[in-house]
Amino acid sequence: MIADSLPAAESIARYELRFQSLFHTGRALTFPCDRQGEVQWDAMTEGARANFLRAQGSVGREFASPAVRLSDLH
């Protein structure tokens, strides 16, 4: 989709893929992503990649299924 066709607020919005902890309210792992929840693997640090893989592998045991959300960090 071309950015010019998006509403102004959405075209500058930042998204995050959020893995919410199942046991600790307010605790989550978040990763920058696009609107579809795709992360840029090559742009992630080695530590972020490790955390992403850990969160992904712990869905249903430690973390809820990931959700795409607007990021509070603009």
mmJSON file of the N, C-alpha and C atoms, coordinates in Angstrom:
{"data_MODEL":{"atom_site":{
"group_PDB":["ATOM","ATOM","ATOM","ATOM","ATOM","ATOM","ATOM","ATOM","ATOM","ATOM","ATOM","ATOM","ATOM","ATOM","ATOM","ATOM","ATOM","ATOM","ATOM","ATOM","ATOM","ATOM","ATOM","ATOM","ATOM","ATOM","ATOM","ATOM","ATOM","ATOM","ATOM","ATOM","ATOM","ATOM","ATOM","ATOM","ATOM","ATOM","ATOM","ATOM","ATOM","ATOM","ATOM","ATOM","ATOM","ATOM","ATOM","ATOM","ATOM","ATOM","ATOM","ATOM","ATOM","ATOM","ATOM","ATOM","ATOM","ATOM","ATOM","ATOM","ATOM","ATOM","ATOM","ATOM","ATOM","ATOM","ATOM","ATOM","ATOM","ATOM","ATOM","ATOM","ATOM","ATOM","ATOM","ATOM","ATOM","ATOM","ATOM","ATOM","ATOM","ATOM","ATOM","ATOM","ATOM","ATOM","ATOM","ATOM","ATOM","ATOM","ATOM","ATOM","ATOM","ATOM","ATOM","ATOM","ATOM","ATOM","ATOM","ATOM","ATOM","ATOM","ATOM","ATOM","ATOM","ATOM","ATOM","ATOM","ATOM","ATOM","ATOM","ATOM","ATOM","ATOM","ATOM","ATOM","ATOM","ATOM","ATOM","ATOM","ATOM","ATOM","ATOM","ATOM","ATOM","ATOM","ATOM","ATOM","ATOM","ATOM","ATOM","ATOM","ATOM","ATOM","ATOM","ATOM","ATOM","ATOM","ATOM","ATOM","ATOM","ATOM","ATOM","ATOM","ATOM","ATOM","ATOM","ATOM","ATOM","ATOM","ATOM","ATOM","ATOM","ATOM","ATOM","ATOM","ATOM","ATOM","ATOM","ATOM","ATOM","ATOM","ATOM","ATOM","ATOM","ATOM","ATOM","ATOM","ATOM","ATOM","ATOM","ATOM","ATOM","ATOM","ATOM","ATOM","ATOM","ATOM","ATOM","ATOM","ATOM","ATOM","ATOM","ATOM","ATOM","ATOM","ATOM","ATOM","ATOM","ATOM","ATOM","ATOM","ATOM","ATOM","ATOM","ATOM","ATOM","ATOM","ATOM","ATOM","ATOM","ATOM","ATOM","ATOM","ATOM","ATOM","ATOM","ATOM","ATOM","ATOM","ATOM","ATOM","ATOM","ATOM","ATOM","ATOM","ATOM","ATOM","ATOM","ATOM","ATOM","ATOM"],
"id":[1,2,3,4,5,6,7,8,9,10,11,12,13,14,15,16,17,18,19,20,21,22,23,24,25,26,27,28,29,30,31,32,33,34,35,36,37,38,39,40,41,42,43,44,45,46,47,48,49,50,51,52,53,54,55,56,57,58,59,60,61,62,63,64,65,66,67,68,69,70,71,72,73,74,75,76,77,78,79,80,81,82,83,84,85,86,87,88,89,90,91,92,93,94,95,96,97,98,99,100,101,102,103,104,105,106,107,108,109,110,111,112,113,114,115,116,117,118,119,120,121,122,123,124,125,126,127,128,129,130,131,132,133,134,135,136,137,138,139,140,141,142,143,144,145,146,147,148,149,150,151,152,153,154,155,156,157,158,159,160,161,162,163,164,165,166,167,168,169,170,171,172,173,174,175,176,177,178,179,180,181,182,183,184,185,186,187,188,189,190,191,192,193,194,195,196,197,198,199,200,201,202,203,204,205,206,207,208,209,210,211,212,213,214,215,216,217,218,219,220,221,222],
"type_symbol":["N","C","C","N","C","C","N","C","C","N","C","C","N","C","C","N","C","C","N","C","C","N","C","C","N","C","C","N","C","C","N","C","C","N","C","C","N","C","C","N","C","C","N","C","C","N","C","C","N","C","C","N","C","C","N","C","C","N","C","C","N","C","C","N","C","C","N","C","C","N","C","C","N","C","C","N","C","C","N","C","C","N","C","C","N","C","C","N","C","C","N","C","C","N","C","C","N","C","C","N","C","C","N","C","C","N","C","C","N","C","C","N","C","C","N","C","C","N","C","C","N","C","C","N","C","C","N","C","C","N","C","C","N","C","C","N","C","C","N","C","C","N","C","C","N","C","C","N","C","C","N","C","C","N","C","C","N","C","C","N","C","C","N","C","C","N","C","C","N","C","C","N","C","C","N","C","C","N","C","C","N","C","C","N","C","C","N","C","C","N","C","C","N","C","C","N","C","C","N","C","C","N","C","C","N","C","C","N","C","C","N","C","C","N","C","C","N","C","C","N","C","C"],
"label_atom_id":["N","CA","C","N","CA","C","N","CA","C","N","CA","C","N","CA","C","N","CA","C","N","CA","C","N","CA","C","N","CA","C","N","CA","C","N","CA","C","N","CA","C","N","CA","C","N","CA","C","N","CA","C","N","CA","C","N","CA","C","N","CA","C","N","CA","C","N","CA","C","N","CA","C","N","CA","C","N","CA","C","N","CA","C","N","CA","C","N","CA","C","N","CA","C","N","CA","C","N","CA","C","N","CA","C","N","CA","C","N","CA","C","N","CA","C","N","CA","C","N","CA","C","N","CA","C","N","CA","C","N","CA","C","N","CA","C","N","CA","C","N","CA","C","N","CA","C","N","CA","C","N","CA","C","N","CA","C","N","CA","C","N","CA","C","N","CA","C","N","CA","C","N","CA","C","N","CA","C","N","CA","C","N","CA","C","N","CA","C","N","CA","C","N","CA","C","N","CA","C","N","CA","C","N","CA","C","N","CA","C","N","CA","C","N","CA","C","N","CA","C","N","CA","C","N","CA","C","N","CA","C","N","CA","C","N","CA","C","N","CA","C","N","CA","C","N","CA","C","N","CA","C","N","CA","C","N","CA","C"],
"label_alt_id":[null,null,null,null,null,null,null,null,null,null,null,null,null,null,null,null,null,null,null,null,null,null,null,null,null,null,null,null,null,null,null,null,null,null,null,null,null,null,null,null,null,null,null,null,null,null,null,null,null,null,null,null,null,null,null,null,null,null,null,null,null,null,null,null,null,null,null,null,null,null,null,null,null,null,null,null,null,null,null,null,null,null,null,null,null,null,null,null,null,null,null,null,null,null,null,null,null,null,null,null,null,null,null,null,null,null,null,null,null,null,null,null,null,null,null,null,null,null,null,null,null,null,null,null,null,null,null,null,null,null,null,null,null,null,null,null,null,null,null,null,null,null,null,null,null,null,null,null,null,null,null,null,null,null,null,null,null,null,null,null,null,null,null,null,null,null,null,null,null,null,null,null,null,null,null,null,null,null,null,null,null,null,null,null,null,null,null,null,null,null,null,null,null,null,null,null,null,null,null,null,null,null,null,null,null,null,null,null,null,null,null,null,null,null,null,null,null,null,null,null,null,null],
"label_comp_id":["MET","MET","MET","ILE","ILE","ILE","ALA","ALA","ALA","ASP","ASP","ASP","SER","SER","SER","LEU","LEU","LEU","PRO","PRO","PRO","ALA","ALA","ALA","ALA","ALA","ALA","GLU","GLU","GLU","SER","SER","SER","ILE","ILE","ILE","ALA","ALA","ALA","ARG","ARG","ARG","TYR","TYR","TYR","GLU","GLU","GLU","LEU","LEU","LEU","ARG","ARG","ARG","PHE","PHE","PHE","GLN","GLN","GLN","SER","SER","SER","LEU","LEU","LEU","PHE","PHE","PHE","HIS","HIS","HIS","THR","THR","THR","GLY","GLY","GLY","ARG","ARG","ARG","ALA","ALA","ALA","LEU","LEU","LEU","THR","THR","THR","PHE","PHE","PHE","PRO","PRO","PRO","CYS","CYS","CYS","ASP","ASP","ASP","ARG","ARG","ARG","GLN","GLN","GLN","GLY","GLY","GLY","GLU","GLU","GLU","VAL","VAL","VAL","GLN","GLN","GLN","TRP","TRP","TRP","ASP","ASP","ASP","ALA","ALA","ALA","MET","MET","MET","THR","THR","THR","GLU","GLU","GLU","GLY","GLY","GLY","ALA","ALA","ALA","ARG","ARG","ARG","ALA","ALA","ALA","ASN","ASN","ASN","PHE","PHE","PHE","LEU","LEU","LEU","ARG","ARG","ARG","ALA","ALA","ALA","GLN","GLN","GLN","GLY","GLY","GLY","SER","SER","SER","VAL","VAL","VAL","GLY","GLY","GLY","ARG","ARG","ARG","GLU","GLU","GLU","PHE","PHE","PHE","ALA","ALA","ALA","SER","SER","SER","PRO","PRO","PRO","ALA","ALA","ALA","VAL","VAL","VAL","ARG","ARG","ARG","LEU","LEU","LEU","SER","SER","SER","ASP","ASP","ASP","LEU","LEU","LEU","HIS","HIS","HIS"],
"label_asym_id":["A","A","A","A","A","A","A","A","A","A","A","A","A","A","A","A","A","A","A","A","A","A","A","A","A","A","A","A","A","A","A","A","A","A","A","A","A","A","A","A","A","A","A","A","A","A","A","A","A","A","A","A","A","A","A","A","A","A","A","A","A","A","A","A","A","A","A","A","A","A","A","A","A","A","A","A","A","A","A","A","A","A","A","A","A","A","A","A","A","A","A","A","A","A","A","A","A","A","A","A","A","A","A","A","A","A","A","A","A","A","A","A","A","A","A","A","A","A","A","A","A","A","A","A","A","A","A","A","A","A","A","A","A","A","A","A","A","A","A","A","A","A","A","A","A","A","A","A","A","A","A","A","A","A","A","A","A","A","A","A","A","A","A","A","A","A","A","A","A","A","A","A","A","A","A","A","A","A","A","A","A","A","A","A","A","A","A","A","A","A","A","A","A","A","A","A","A","A","A","A","A","A","A","A","A","A","A","A","A","A","A","A","A","A","A","A","A","A","A","A","A","A"],
"label_entity_id":["1","1","1","1","1","1","1","1","1","1","1","1","1","1","1","1","1","1","1","1","1","1","1","1","1","1","1","1","1","1","1","1","1","1","1","1","1","1","1","1","1","1","1","1","1","1","1","1","1","1","1","1","1","1","1","1","1","1","1","1","1","1","1","1","1","1","1","1","1","1","1","1","1","1","1","1","1","1","1","1","1","1","1","1","1","1","1","1","1","1","1","1","1","1","1","1","1","1","1","1","1","1","1","1","1","1","1","1","1","1","1","1","1","1","1","1","1","1","1","1","1","1","1","1","1","1","1","1","1","1","1","1","1","1","1","1","1","1","1","1","1","1","1","1","1","1","1","1","1","1","1","1","1","1","1","1","1","1","1","1","1","1","1","1","1","1","1","1","1","1","1","1","1","1","1","1","1","1","1","1","1","1","1","1","1","1","1","1","1","1","1","1","1","1","1","1","1","1","1","1","1","1","1","1","1","1","1","1","1","1","1","1","1","1","1","1","1","1","1","1","1","1"],
"label_seq_id":[1,1,1,2,2,2,3,3,3,4,4,4,5,5,5,6,6,6,7,7,7,8,8,8,9,9,9,10,10,10,11,11,11,12,12,12,13,13,13,14,14,14,15,15,15,16,16,16,17,17,17,18,18,18,19,19,19,20,20,20,21,21,21,22,22,22,23,23,23,24,24,24,25,25,25,26,26,26,27,27,27,28,28,28,29,29,29,30,30,30,31,31,31,32,32,32,33,33,33,34,34,34,35,35,35,36,36,36,37,37,37,38,38,38,39,39,39,40,40,40,41,41,41,42,42,42,43,43,43,44,44,44,45,45,45,46,46,46,47,47,47,48,48,48,49,49,49,50,50,50,51,51,51,52,52,52,53,53,53,54,54,54,55,55,55,56,56,56,57,57,57,58,58,58,59,59,59,60,60,60,61,61,61,62,62,62,63,63,63,64,64,64,65,65,65,66,66,66,67,67,67,68,68,68,69,69,69,70,70,70,71,71,71,72,72,72,73,73,73,74,74,74],
"pdbx_PDB_ins_code":[null,null,null,null,null,null,null,null,null,null,null,null,null,null,null,null,null,null,null,null,null,null,null,null,null,null,null,null,null,null,null,null,null,null,null,null,null,null,null,null,null,null,null,null,null,null,null,null,null,null,null,null,null,null,null,null,null,null,null,null,null,null,null,null,null,null,null,null,null,null,null,null,null,null,null,null,null,null,null,null,null,null,null,null,null,null,null,null,null,null,null,null,null,null,null,null,null,null,null,null,null,null,null,null,null,null,null,null,null,null,null,null,null,null,null,null,null,null,null,null,null,null,null,null,null,null,null,null,null,null,null,null,null,null,null,null,null,null,null,null,null,null,null,null,null,null,null,null,null,null,null,null,null,null,null,null,null,null,null,null,null,null,null,null,null,null,null,null,null,null,null,null,null,null,null,null,null,null,null,null,null,null,null,null,null,null,null,null,null,null,null,null,null,null,null,null,null,null,null,null,null,null,null,null,null,null,null,null,null,null,null,null,null,null,null,null,null,null,null,null,null,null],
"Cartn_x":[0.85,0.0,0.891,0.533,1.298,0.966,1.998,1.809,0.884,0.87,0.02,-1.459,-1.825,-3.228,-3.693,-2.772,-3.125,-3.55,-4.44,-4.748,-3.457,-3.397,-2.166,-1.615,-2.464,-1.991,-1.431,-2.048,-1.596,-0.301,-0.076,1.134,2.396,2.274,3.441,3.441,2.421,2.307,3.414,3.798,4.775,4.04,4.39,3.737,4.741,4.198,5.024,4.308,5.097,4.591,4.805,3.711,3.777,3.444,4.374,4.169,3.903,2.652,2.264,2.531,3.129,3.371,2.038,1.973,0.754,0.673,1.794,1.842,2.148,2.685,3.075,2.371,1.341,0.588,1.513,1.399,2.211,3.571,3.932,5.236,5.049,5.907,5.799,7.128,7.286,8.389,7.783,8.368,7.848,8.962,8.559,9.511,8.905,9.661,9.15,8.724,7.614,7.117,6.306,5.826,4.927,3.481,2.537,1.115,0.699,1.389,1.045,1.766,2.593,3.298,4.624,5.116,6.4,7.537,8.463,9.625,10.754,11.66,12.826,13.983,14.12,15.107,16.511,16.865,18.218,18.501,17.464,17.644,17.702,17.395,17.376,18.782,19.053,20.326,20.303,21.462,21.535,20.692,20.729,19.934,18.44,18.021,16.604,16.155,17.007,16.679,16.505,17.396,17.298,16.005,15.661,14.421,13.202,13.246,12.134,11.926,13.002,12.889,12.408,12.868,12.414,10.93,10.479,9.058,8.215,8.663,7.931,7.817,8.887,8.889,8.153,7.806,7.138,5.671,5.129,3.707,2.869,1.95,1.079,1.607,2.895,3.485,3.892,4.561,5.029,4.433,4.168,3.648,2.37,1.51,0.311,0.709,-0.18,0.076,0.351,1.266,1.631,0.485,0.47,-0.537,0.174,-0.306,0.22,-0.499,0.257,-0.323,0.41,-0.273,0.407,1.396,2.576,3.613,3.428,3.71,3.677,4.938,5.961,7.249,7.311,6.846,6.866,8.095],
"Cartn_y":[-1.182,0.0,1.238,2.221,3.467,4.358,4.919,5.737,6.917,7.485,8.641,8.31,7.035,6.667,6.384,6.398,6.155,7.453,7.351,8.546,9.09,10.388,11.042,10.42,10.164,9.608,8.205,7.422,6.05,5.981,6.943,6.892,7.143,7.815,8.06,7.18,6.324,5.476,4.433,4.045,2.991,1.828,0.642,-0.538,-1.391,-2.225,-3.157,-4.498,-5.549,-6.89,-7.18,-7.392,-7.484,-8.9,-9.484,-10.774,-10.479,-10.521,-10.217,-11.417,-11.165,-12.228,-12.788,-14.101,-14.732,-14.648,-14.352,-14.413,-13.092,-12.122,-10.852,-9.709,-9.167,-8.072,-6.897,-6.362,-5.217,-5.584,-6.843,-7.275,-7.909,-7.509,-8.02,-7.816,-8.528,-8.281,-7.679,-6.579,-5.912,-5.723,-5.759,-5.645,-4.751,-3.809,-2.97,-3.843,-3.473,-4.237,-3.328,-3.89,-3.145,-3.46,-2.922,-3.117,-4.578,-5.411,-6.825,-7.677,-7.049,-7.777,-8.374,-7.946,-8.439,-7.627,-8.316,-7.642,-7.622,-6.676,-6.6,-7.316,-8.594,-9.443,-8.867,-8.38,-7.855,-6.592,-5.867,-4.633,-4.876,-6.095,-6.415,-6.739,-6.382,-6.757,-8.257,-8.806,-10.228,-10.537,-9.632,-9.82,-9.787,-8.854,-8.762,-10.015,-10.516,-11.761,-12.918,-13.016,-14.086,-13.955,-12.735,-12.507,-12.835,-12.466,-12.75,-14.259,-14.993,-16.445,-17.09,-16.566,-17.089,-16.843,-15.617,-15.287,-16.143,-16.262,-17.049,-18.514,-19.049,-20.436,-20.671,-19.591,-19.709,-19.308,-19.1,-18.75,-19.889,-19.534,-20.517,-21.056,-20.864,-21.317,-20.145,-19.159,-17.984,-16.69,-16.683,-15.486,-15.807,-14.786,-14.903,-14.798,-15.193,-15.021,-13.553,-13.268,-11.871,-11.085,-9.799,-8.885,-7.67,-7.203,-5.984,-4.812,-3.848,-2.664,-1.427,-0.296,0.981,1.166,1.572,1.765,3.1,3.1,4.344,5.155,4.562,5.221,5.81,7.019,7.686,8.549],
"Cartn_z":[0.0,0.0,0.0,-0.738,-0.84,0.349,0.968,2.17,1.934,0.722,0.454,0.563,0.427,0.489,1.913,2.873,4.262,4.934,5.934,6.725,7.33,7.517,7.973,9.254,10.247,11.515,11.329,10.47,10.279,9.493,8.599,7.783,8.604,9.755,10.601,11.844,11.969,13.147,13.172,14.347,14.567,15.233,14.848,15.391,16.156,17.045,17.785,17.849,17.854,18.065,19.538,20.262,21.726,22.188,22.939,23.586,25.062,25.479,26.857,27.758,28.925,29.897,30.384,30.532,31.053,32.569,33.22,34.675,35.367,34.636,35.242,34.505,35.121,34.531,34.22,33.029,32.63,32.083,32.136,31.633,30.257,29.323,27.958,27.238,26.146,25.225,23.969,23.506,22.313,21.298,20.026,18.926,17.852,17.304,16.229,15.046,14.416,13.28,12.363,11.255,10.379,10.774,10.028,10.347,10.346,9.582,9.487,10.537,11.353,12.4,11.964,10.817,10.322,10.942,11.581,12.16,11.131,11.264,10.378,11.077,10.786,11.44,11.327,10.144,9.924,10.728,11.117,11.873,13.384,13.82,15.245,15.74,16.978,17.601,17.907,18.188,18.526,19.766,20.747,21.963,21.692,20.83,20.476,19.728,18.857,18.135,19.114,20.081,21.082,21.884,22.29,23.031,22.178,20.894,19.991,19.879,19.659,19.525,20.825,21.96,23.256,23.448,23.141,23.276,22.337,21.108,20.12,20.557,21.109,21.556,22.86,23.557,24.857,24.815,23.618,23.486,24.052,24.921,25.552,26.861,27.121,28.382,29.255,28.656,29.387,28.835,27.518,26.857,26.085,25.971,25.143,23.67,22.787,21.357,21.083,20.173,19.934,19.295,19.607,19.057,18.478,17.336,16.732,17.361,17.851,18.501,18.039,18.148,17.923,19.065,18.728,19.726,20.438,21.734,22.511,22.287,21.712,21.502,20.105,19.948,18.637,18.534],
"occupancy":[1.0,1.0,1.0,1.0,1.0,1.0,1.0,1.0,1.0,1.0,1.0,1.0,1.0,1.0,1.0,1.0,1.0,1.0,1.0,1.0,1.0,1.0,1.0,1.0,1.0,1.0,1.0,1.0,1.0,1.0,1.0,1.0,1.0,1.0,1.0,1.0,1.0,1.0,1.0,1.0,1.0,1.0,1.0,1.0,1.0,1.0,1.0,1.0,1.0,1.0,1.0,1.0,1.0,1.0,1.0,1.0,1.0,1.0,1.0,1.0,1.0,1.0,1.0,1.0,1.0,1.0,1.0,1.0,1.0,1.0,1.0,1.0,1.0,1.0,1.0,1.0,1.0,1.0,1.0,1.0,1.0,1.0,1.0,1.0,1.0,1.0,1.0,1.0,1.0,1.0,1.0,1.0,1.0,1.0,1.0,1.0,1.0,1.0,1.0,1.0,1.0,1.0,1.0,1.0,1.0,1.0,1.0,1.0,1.0,1.0,1.0,1.0,1.0,1.0,1.0,1.0,1.0,1.0,1.0,1.0,1.0,1.0,1.0,1.0,1.0,1.0,1.0,1.0,1.0,1.0,1.0,1.0,1.0,1.0,1.0,1.0,1.0,1.0,1.0,1.0,1.0,1.0,1.0,1.0,1.0,1.0,1.0,1.0,1.0,1.0,1.0,1.0,1.0,1.0,1.0,1.0,1.0,1.0,1.0,1.0,1.0,1.0,1.0,1.0,1.0,1.0,1.0,1.0,1.0,1.0,1.0,1.0,1.0,1.0,1.0,1.0,1.0,1.0,1.0,1.0,1.0,1.0,1.0,1.0,1.0,1.0,1.0,1.0,1.0,1.0,1.0,1.0,1.0,1.0,1.0,1.0,1.0,1.0,1.0,1.0,1.0,1.0,1.0,1.0,1.0,1.0,1.0,1.0,1.0,1.0,1.0,1.0,1.0,1.0,1.0,1.0,1.0,1.0,1.0,1.0,1.0,1.0],
"B_iso_or_equiv":[0.0,0.0,0.0,0.0,0.0,0.0,0.0,0.0,0.0,0.0,0.0,0.0,0.0,0.0,0.0,0.0,0.0,0.0,0.0,0.0,0.0,0.0,0.0,0.0,0.0,0.0,0.0,0.0,0.0,0.0,0.0,0.0,0.0,0.0,0.0,0.0,0.0,0.0,0.0,0.0,0.0,0.0,0.0,0.0,0.0,0.0,0.0,0.0,0.0,0.0,0.0,0.0,0.0,0.0,0.0,0.0,0.0,0.0,0.0,0.0,0.0,0.0,0.0,0.0,0.0,0.0,0.0,0.0,0.0,0.0,0.0,0.0,0.0,0.0,0.0,0.0,0.0,0.0,0.0,0.0,0.0,0.0,0.0,0.0,0.0,0.0,0.0,0.0,0.0,0.0,0.0,0.0,0.0,0.0,0.0,0.0,0.0,0.0,0.0,0.0,0.0,0.0,0.0,0.0,0.0,0.0,0.0,0.0,0.0,0.0,0.0,0.0,0.0,0.0,0.0,0.0,0.0,0.0,0.0,0.0,0.0,0.0,0.0,0.0,0.0,0.0,0.0,0.0,0.0,0.0,0.0,0.0,0.0,0.0,0.0,0.0,0.0,0.0,0.0,0.0,0.0,0.0,0.0,0.0,0.0,0.0,0.0,0.0,0.0,0.0,0.0,0.0,0.0,0.0,0.0,0.0,0.0,0.0,0.0,0.0,0.0,0.0,0.0,0.0,0.0,0.0,0.0,0.0,0.0,0.0,0.0,0.0,0.0,0.0,0.0,0.0,0.0,0.0,0.0,0.0,0.0,0.0,0.0,0.0,0.0,0.0,0.0,0.0,0.0,0.0,0.0,0.0,0.0,0.0,0.0,0.0,0.0,0.0,0.0,0.0,0.0,0.0,0.0,0.0,0.0,0.0,0.0,0.0,0.0,0.0,0.0,0.0,0.0,0.0,0.0,0.0,0.0,0.0,0.0,0.0,0.0,0.0],
"pdbx_formal_charge":[null,null,null,null,null,null,null,null,null,null,null,null,null,null,null,null,null,null,null,null,null,null,null,null,null,null,null,null,null,null,null,null,null,null,null,null,null,null,null,null,null,null,null,null,null,null,null,null,null,null,null,null,null,null,null,null,null,null,null,null,null,null,null,null,null,null,null,null,null,null,null,null,null,null,null,null,null,null,null,null,null,null,null,null,null,null,null,null,null,null,null,null,null,null,null,null,null,null,null,null,null,null,null,null,null,null,null,null,null,null,null,null,null,null,null,null,null,null,null,null,null,null,null,null,null,null,null,null,null,null,null,null,null,null,null,null,null,null,null,null,null,null,null,null,null,null,null,null,null,null,null,null,null,null,null,null,null,null,null,null,null,null,null,null,null,null,null,null,null,null,null,null,null,null,null,null,null,null,null,null,null,null,null,null,null,null,null,null,null,null,null,null,null,null,null,null,null,null,null,null,null,null,null,null,null,null,null,null,null,null,null,null,null,null,null,null,null,null,null,null,null,null],
"auth_seq_id":[1,1,1,2,2,2,3,3,3,4,4,4,5,5,5,6,6,6,7,7,7,8,8,8,9,9,9,10,10,10,11,11,11,12,12,12,13,13,13,14,14,14,15,15,15,16,16,16,17,17,17,18,18,18,19,19,19,20,20,20,21,21,21,22,22,22,23,23,23,24,24,24,25,25,25,26,26,26,27,27,27,28,28,28,29,29,29,30,30,30,31,31,31,32,32,32,33,33,33,34,34,34,35,35,35,36,36,36,37,37,37,38,38,38,39,39,39,40,40,40,41,41,41,42,42,42,43,43,43,44,44,44,45,45,45,46,46,46,47,47,47,48,48,48,49,49,49,50,50,50,51,51,51,52,52,52,53,53,53,54,54,54,55,55,55,56,56,56,57,57,57,58,58,58,59,59,59,60,60,60,61,61,61,62,62,62,63,63,63,64,64,64,65,65,65,66,66,66,67,67,67,68,68,68,69,69,69,70,70,70,71,71,71,72,72,72,73,73,73,74,74,74],
"auth_comp_id":["MET","MET","MET","ILE","ILE","ILE","ALA","ALA","ALA","ASP","ASP","ASP","SER","SER","SER","LEU","LEU","LEU","PRO","PRO","PRO","ALA","ALA","ALA","ALA","ALA","ALA","GLU","GLU","GLU","SER","SER","SER","ILE","ILE","ILE","ALA","ALA","ALA","ARG","ARG","ARG","TYR","TYR","TYR","GLU","GLU","GLU","LEU","LEU","LEU","ARG","ARG","ARG","PHE","PHE","PHE","GLN","GLN","GLN","SER","SER","SER","LEU","LEU","LEU","PHE","PHE","PHE","HIS","HIS","HIS","THR","THR","THR","GLY","GLY","GLY","ARG","ARG","ARG","ALA","ALA","ALA","LEU","LEU","LEU","THR","THR","THR","PHE","PHE","PHE","PRO","PRO","PRO","CYS","CYS","CYS","ASP","ASP","ASP","ARG","ARG","ARG","GLN","GLN","GLN","GLY","GLY","GLY","GLU","GLU","GLU","VAL","VAL","VAL","GLN","GLN","GLN","TRP","TRP","TRP","ASP","ASP","ASP","ALA","ALA","ALA","MET","MET","MET","THR","THR","THR","GLU","GLU","GLU","GLY","GLY","GLY","ALA","ALA","ALA","ARG","ARG","ARG","ALA","ALA","ALA","ASN","ASN","ASN","PHE","PHE","PHE","LEU","LEU","LEU","ARG","ARG","ARG","ALA","ALA","ALA","GLN","GLN","GLN","GLY","GLY","GLY","SER","SER","SER","VAL","VAL","VAL","GLY","GLY","GLY","ARG","ARG","ARG","GLU","GLU","GLU","PHE","PHE","PHE","ALA","ALA","ALA","SER","SER","SER","PRO","PRO","PRO","ALA","ALA","ALA","VAL","VAL","VAL","ARG","ARG","ARG","LEU","LEU","LEU","SER","SER","SER","ASP","ASP","ASP","LEU","LEU","LEU","HIS","HIS","HIS"],
"auth_asym_id":["A","A","A","A","A","A","A","A","A","A","A","A","A","A","A","A","A","A","A","A","A","A","A","A","A","A","A","A","A","A","A","A","A","A","A","A","A","A","A","A","A","A","A","A","A","A","A","A","A","A","A","A","A","A","A","A","A","A","A","A","A","A","A","A","A","A","A","A","A","A","A","A","A","A","A","A","A","A","A","A","A","A","A","A","A","A","A","A","A","A","A","A","A","A","A","A","A","A","A","A","A","A","A","A","A","A","A","A","A","A","A","A","A","A","A","A","A","A","A","A","A","A","A","A","A","A","A","A","A","A","A","A","A","A","A","A","A","A","A","A","A","A","A","A","A","A","A","A","A","A","A","A","A","A","A","A","A","A","A","A","A","A","A","A","A","A","A","A","A","A","A","A","A","A","A","A","A","A","A","A","A","A","A","A","A","A","A","A","A","A","A","A","A","A","A","A","A","A","A","A","A","A","A","A","A","A","A","A","A","A","A","A","A","A","A","A","A","A","A","A","A","A"],
"auth_atom_id":["N","CA","C","N","CA","C","N","CA","C","N","CA","C","N","CA","C","N","CA","C","N","CA","C","N","CA","C","N","CA","C","N","CA","C","N","CA","C","N","CA","C","N","CA","C","N","CA","C","N","CA","C","N","CA","C","N","CA","C","N","CA","C","N","CA","C","N","CA","C","N","CA","C","N","CA","C","N","CA","C","N","CA","C","N","CA","C","N","CA","C","N","CA","C","N","CA","C","N","CA","C","N","CA","C","N","CA","C","N","CA","C","N","CA","C","N","CA","C","N","CA","C","N","CA","C","N","CA","C","N","CA","C","N","CA","C","N","CA","C","N","CA","C","N","CA","C","N","CA","C","N","CA","C","N","CA","C","N","CA","C","N","CA","C","N","CA","C","N","CA","C","N","CA","C","N","CA","C","N","CA","C","N","CA","C","N","CA","C","N","CA","C","N","CA","C","N","CA","C","N","CA","C","N","CA","C","N","CA","C","N","CA","C","N","CA","C","N","CA","C","N","CA","C","N","CA","C","N","CA","C","N","CA","C","N","CA","C","N","CA","C","N","CA","C","N","CA","C","N","CA","C","N","CA","C","N","CA","C"],
"pdbx_PDB_model_num":[1,1,1,1,1,1,1,1,1,1,1,1,1,1,1,1,1,1,1,1,1,1,1,1,1,1,1,1,1,1,1,1,1,1,1,1,1,1,1,1,1,1,1,1,1,1,1,1,1,1,1,1,1,1,1,1,1,1,1,1,1,1,1,1,1,1,1,1,1,1,1,1,1,1,1,1,1,1,1,1,1,1,1,1,1,1,1,1,1,1,1,1,1,1,1,1,1,1,1,1,1,1,1,1,1,1,1,1,1,1,1,1,1,1,1,1,1,1,1,1,1,1,1,1,1,1,1,1,1,1,1,1,1,1,1,1,1,1,1,1,1,1,1,1,1,1,1,1,1,1,1,1,1,1,1,1,1,1,1,1,1,1,1,1,1,1,1,1,1,1,1,1,1,1,1,1,1,1,1,1,1,1,1,1,1,1,1,1,1,1,1,1,1,1,1,1,1,1,1,1,1,1,1,1,1,1,1,1,1,1,1,1,1,1,1,1,1,1,1,1,1,1]
}}}
